[in-house]
Amino acid sequence: MPLYAVMCYVGSLHHQLPQRRDLEQLALQHLQPDQFSLCDVGSKGLCQVAALLLLAIASYGQAELGKASDLLERAISLSVDIGMNRVDLAESLRDKELGELWKRTYWYLYIVESAVAGTEGEFRFEPMSTFPLPCEKDGSQQITLAQFDTADFEDDFHVFSSLTYLIALVRIGRSIKRLCERSKDHPARTVVWADALLMNWKLHLPSDKQQVFTENGEIDDVMFQAHILFHRKLEAAEGAVSLLTLHPCLVQMSPLNITPLSGIAMSTICASLVIEPDSQTRDNLRLILGVFKQLGETWKAAKQEAQTLKAMARLSYSELSNPPQEIIVGPQIGPKDASGGGTGCLFPDIMSPVQDSDLGSTPPDARRSSLTMPFSEDVAGSSADAYIFSWDF
């Protein structure tokens, strides 16, 4: 079974099993196109899409962005082939558990594409506004994307699933990315709009979603991921770092959190170039590096990001210790970084691939070994006056 084979491979990464490469090849064999059938509608088709999606996430965590993108594209194509995007088919599933897994898998295609394509690509996967959102617990509350967008105007306050709030935040991140690409000449206005979108999400969260704990005192990993994503901006770096002290098992964190955490660390380093850093700033950076040290035991991407951050920190703090004679203008953190979608390395020359034979060979695009992008990336677009203030642009 493809999904079981992929789960065994992911488990081998966490336990550092010597046969993890063999398990990966076995999983890939189960996911060859000739193993699929267009008649695989229902649980079998769902498992095939989920297997491709899980393997794409694992490849992303191993810093194999090309492989992750290819696997994700295959998962999206297969989901369309078996009709996962059809509203009528999703609503016709009599098994409630299968129906909920169907929706959640489909929406995670959207979330993962935002992470993978958000580094250097364009978004192509756009679910219809009439497609149902994931439900909370019993699955009795059915709501579409369009209904969610107007829920804040109702008198009755509704509490939606954690995954729904994560989806809403991912949509905001996409909107901000498009805003930044089209408003090169209006950065101040874009910052205002980006902050409005982010604060709207935060202010409308129900009280039990403001924290990352469930009623039983356990960590809600979906809301944990959502809050980490929300704190991908300079003003909220402290809040994001504080979340890391709450998670009982950081090694089990999703690799999708690596890029947001790296952006937070880079914001801390950028701040140290503008204002004199205090001990707490350095401790926050050390905490993130400590998290990456643990995650690096499983995910190559975390080890690469840690190397980049350490090199940036060495250069940054050496500049502070030995300031140059001429005045240097501090780095400008533009609106693109408000949601962290385009955070990246200020020192591209120091970005080098991991030299570790146990982690596999260096990818062809080793010059872009980090998952992040430069702050100075140029964007072109039309005037911001043409915008319509909405969720997506």
N, C-alpha and C positions, 0 to 999 in steps of 0.2 A: 504494500500500500504506500503510495507516494508520501502522504502526510507523515506516516509513521517513520519512514526512512529519513525524512528531513528532520524530524524531532530527534532521532537518534544522533544525527550529525550535529545538531545544535547542542545536545547534551554532551557530546564528546569534546566540544569546544570549552564548555564550562569545566569539565573534569580533566582537560588537557590529555586526552587519551592519544596514544601514539598512532592509532589507526583512524584518526579523524579525517585524513585525506581520502582514505579508502571509503569511509562512510559518505563523504561528500560525493565521490564519483558514483557510488551506488544510488544516492538520492537523485543525482542528475540523470542517471540511466532510467529511473522510474518516471522522470519528467520529460523524456523525449517526446516530440510531437506525435510520433507514430503510436505512442501509448494512449493517446486521447481519442475520443470519439465524440462527434457532435451530438450523439444521443445521450451523452453523460449529463443529463439534467437531474437535479436533485442532489442527494448527499454525495454521490460520487463526483459529480462535477464541482461541487463546493469544495471537497477535499483537495481536488487537483489545483484549483485556484489558490486555496489557502497554502498548499505546499509550495507553490511558486512564490507566493508572497512572503512566506516565512524564510525561504532560502534567499530571497532578495534582501530582506532585512539583515540576515546573517552576512551576506556578501558586503553590504553597506558597512556593517560593523568591522569587517576585515579590511576596510579601505579599498575594496575592489569595486570602484564606482561604475566602471564599464559593465562588469558582470551583473551588478545590482540593477542597473538600468535596463539591461537586456531581459533579465528575469522578470522585472516588473512589467515591461512591455508585453511579454508573453502572458503574464497573469491577467493584464487588462484585456488583451485580445481574446483570451480564452473566456473571460467573464462575459464579454459581449457575445461570443459564439454560442454560449449555453443560455443566454438570455438573462443573466444576473441583473442587467440594467432595466429590465422590463418591470414596470410597476405592477401590472396585472399578475405576473408570475410570482413576484415576491409576496403579494397579498393572497395568492391562492394556495400557498403552502399550508396544509392543515396542521402539520406538526409545528407547534409554537416554538419549540427549542430550535428546530431546523430553520424556521423562518428568522429567528433572531440571529443565529449564526450566519445566515445568508446576508442579512443587512449589515452586520458588523464586519464581515469579511469584505463586502463591497465598499464600505466607507473607509476601511483601512487601506484599500487601494488608493483612495484619494489622499489619505494622510501620508502614506509612505511616498507617493509621487511628489508631494510637496517637499519632503525632506530630500529626496534624491535629485529631483529637477531643480530644487531651490538653490543648489550650489552652483550650477553652471548651465542649466537648461531652461526650457519653456514648459509651462503647464499645458497639458492636452486633455487630461481626464477631468471632465466636469459633469457630475451627476445632475440629473434633472431636478427641478425644484419640487416636483410632485413625488419624488422617491421618498419612501418612509425612512425616518431616522431611527437609530437604536432605542430600545425601550429600557426602562429601569425595572429591574427585579422580575416581576411577574409577567411583563410583556403586555399588560392590558392597555396601556396608554399608547395609542398609535398617533403619530404626528408626522407631518411632512416638513420638508425644508422650508417651503413657503409659509406654512402655519407657524413655524418657529420664529420666522423673521418678524411676525406681527404679534407674537405672544406678549411682548412687553407693553403693548397698548391695551391689553385686556385688564378688566378689573380684578379678576381672579389670578392669583400668583401660582404659576405651575413650576414644579421641580422636575427637571428632565434628567436623563441619564448622564453620567459623567462623560461618556464618549460623545454625547451630543455637544457638551460644552467644549470639548477638545476640538471637535469638528468646526464649531463656530470660531474658535481662535485660529485654527488653520486657515479658514476662509479670510479672516482679517489679515493674516500674514501674507496671503496671496494678493489681497487688495493693496496692501502697503507696498509690496514689491512692484505692482503695476503703477501705483502712484509715483514711486521714485523713478521709474523708467520714463515716465511721461512729463515729469515736472522739474527738469534740470534747471530751468530758469526761475522756479518758484520754490526753493527749498524751505523757506520759513512757513509758507502756507501748507506744504506737505507735512511738516512736523506737527502742526496744529491738528490736521486731519488724522494723522497717524495716532496721536495721543488721544484724540476723541474716540476713535475706534477701539483702542485698547482699554480705555477707562470705561467705555460703555459695557464692554464685556465684564470687567471686574465689578462694576457697580450693580449689575443685574444678576450676579451670581447669588443663589439662595445661601442662607447662612451655613447650611451643612455642606456646601461645596466650597466655602471660603477657605476651609482647611483641607489638609490632605488625609485626615483620619476619617474612618467610618464610624458608625455608632458603636461598633464593637471595639473601637480603639486600634483597629488595624489600618495599615497604609492603603489608601485608594491609589493604586499605581497609575490609573488613567488620569486622575486629577493631579497627581504628583507630576506627571509629564506635562499636563496643561499649565500648571503654575510655573514650572521651569521654563516653558516656552514663553509665558507671559513676561517673565523677568529677563528676557533677552534685551535689555536696554540699560544704559549707564545708571540712571537714577534708581533702578531696582536691583542692582547687583547685590546689595546687602541682603535683600529679601530672598533672592535665589540661593545664596550661599547658606542662609539659615535653614533652608529646606533640606540641605544635605545632611545636617546633623540629626534629622528626624528619621531618615530611612534606616530600618534595622539591618538591611542586607544590601549594601550598595552594589555588590558584584552581580546582583540579579536585575539591575537596572537595564532598561531597554537601550540598545546601541543608538537609537534615535535621539537619545538625550546628549550624545557626545558633542555634536555641533553646537547646540544651544549653550552647554556648559563652557565650551571653548570660547564662544562669543562673550560670555560673562567675564571669563578670565582676561580676555583681550581688552574689554572695557576697563577692567581694573588697572591693567598695565597702561592703557592710554591715559587714564586719570592721573597716574603717577608721573606722566610726562608734563601734565598741565599744572598740577598742584603737588606739593611735597607729600609723599606717601607717609602714612603713619604705620605703626606696628599692626594695627587691625587690618589694614589693606594688604599687607604682606601675609598675614595669617590667613586671610580669605583666599589669596592666591595659592598658598601652601595647601589649604584644604582641598581646593579643586584639583591640584596636582596629586594629592593623596588619593582622591577618588579615581583619577585617571590611572594611577599606579595599580590600583586594584582591578579596574576595568581592563587595563592592558594585559592582564593575565589571560583574558578571554578574547578581547577585541583588539586587533592590530591598529584600528583607527584611533583608539584611545592612546595607545603608546606613541603613535606618530604625532598626535595633537600635543601630548605632554612634551615631546622633544621640541616642537615648535615654540610652545609657550615658555619653556625653560630658556631657550635661546633668546626669545624676545625679552624675557625678564632680565637676563644677564646684560643684554645691550642697554635696556632701559635704565637699570639701576647704575650701570657704569657711566651712563651719560649724566645721571644726577650727581654721581660722586665726582666726576671730572667734567664740569660744564665747559663747552667750547667758548671761544672768545666772542664770537658773533652771536647775535640774537637769533634764536630758532623759534619759529612759530609752531605752537602746539598742534597736534593732529586735530583735524576737523571731523567730528562724528556727525555724519549727515543723517537725514531722515531714513535712509535705507537701513540704518542700524537700529532704528527704533524697535523693530520686532526681531532683530537679529538675523533676518533672512540673508543679509549680505555681509555679515561680520567676517573679518578675515585678517590676514597677517599684514602688518605694516612694513615688515622687513622680508620681502620675498626671497632675498638672496640667502637667507639662513634656513629656508625650508628644504630639508634634505630627507630622503627616504630612510626608513628604519633599516639598520644593518643588523639583521638577526636571521640567521639561517633557519631557525626554527619557525619563523613566521612566513616562510615562502619566499619566492623570488620577487625582485623589485618590479612593479608594473611598468609598461612602456611609458606611461605618462608620469614618471617619477617626479618630474619637475613640479607637479601639482599634487604632491603627496598628502598635503593637508586637505581636509574636507572643506575648508573655508576659503573665501575669496578675498582679494585685496580691497581695502576701503576705497582706494583711488580708482576703482573700476568706472569707466565712463559709461554713461547711459544716455540714450537719445530718445526724444519723444516730442510730443506736441505740447502746446501751452496748457497749463493747468486750468485755464478758464473754461476748457471744454469738458470738464469733469461733471459727472452726475454723482452726487454723494450717495453711495449705496454700498452694499456688502462687496460686490464684485464689479470690476471695471473692465 
